[in-house]
Amino acid sequence: MHRGTVQCVLAQAGLPPVGGMLRPSQIDAYLPFIHDTLKRFPSHTASRLYAMVTERGYSGNPHHFRHLIAVHRPRPTPEAYLRLRTLPGEQGQVDWPHFDHLQIGRARRPLMAFVMVLSWSRQIYLRFFLDARMDSFLADHAGAFAAWSGLPRILLYDNLRSAVLERQGDAIRFNPTLLAFAAHHRFEPRPVAVARGNEKGRVERAIRYVRESFFAARKFADLDDLNI
């Protein structure tokens, strides 16, 4: 590892440099420009930054430059999350992910998984389908309600088309079929914020469990075999 890289890492960690004087590096003259650019455009790639500094006279090795940019790039501040606490019967979380494909005779059919998790007890309802139709989506809501002899007051959804047709910030246009179904069964459909998978972390973890511990390395004869 280059000595300058080591010194940069130590400096970022607030540690003193390792003995001796640092040799000047060709990139030193460009660091103010690089830091200012990364502050204003933190997603700029190392390749783009390299093109910008070469236009300003830098002639260093591009591979070494990319390594130095990784050291100097500002680290995002970790976002704090409140731990979700719910009451029994208060909330459930729903997802409808594409899972894999299932061979039916000579046809290879796409496989969808309906997953609902009760937030308080973490009970999982799971059923697989060979389509992503709205009637299948709603049928297994009813299947989960029947299996549990009840339903939660609120159901959280990702911004999937079966739940949300359009969204601009907090302005949401729900799928009217889901709204009618929710009104009939008297629950509140509630989409999570965009790019906030942590808000429905229980169902995300359930899906990961199904993928890694149930579905992986197993073979199923047909859909009925899968749904036993």
Steps between C-alpha positions, in 0.01 A plus 500: 500500500627847412639696795288802412187288517595376847558856618165614359319220684680585824416868460131423442501290817661786695822306557851645471703419188749218514857637555702698254401775262241431234618518145297742290257335261396622158138496611559741790458808281161373383357397837320833567327469162417132561362564849289792377366297208413202719330729749273637225468179299558205738387243242761598240694191396877475524513478120316831466724665759808365325385657172443831679844512663682390184339798327669707770844348450505183713696217337498229767405136460119455470495181711692667782272804468188286545650351815575845641148622421359208700702628796406867459133450413284625790322227690120536527369558850322186621125554521336427834181295506241466772434142596154393389272398785143391438209361697336162433262532206620850414711446189600255229750532215441377146723437199452332163850424367603315187668192638636283226362275227324165526516234230147384414525230234693661217421853611712705737258726687582810708439446869354765733490475879229664709644570846316654794657536846329603823727768646447415866516118492706472177276221375550446126237417240654383172352380175640472148331589171585467132370847421494854638130570444305718739247226572782272619642782713166560673411131525795439723421798719174315564696176543719658767198648681334156501816325621530743791126534565541877486708780356713793618366855506775629266679330212828647376590472133796581286417728208404207278243554223248274669482755783614839365434625146672835536694691762637853527657540843222444752226529235396142426254359246406155623394213282119532524454122506717476811313793660166328443637176643640685804169677558315169488736336751546818705876540504719796409744452210812708564795525255845544651715795400696468177839328545423423865507122510573520874137606556391149403808316616305206641364392163837567334667267750225242449561506124875457556430205731274336241756550223799374699355242740187365330528539124873462439635158389154341492301363207123507471285293267237767444327795663290282731815329625656842566195627691454197728 
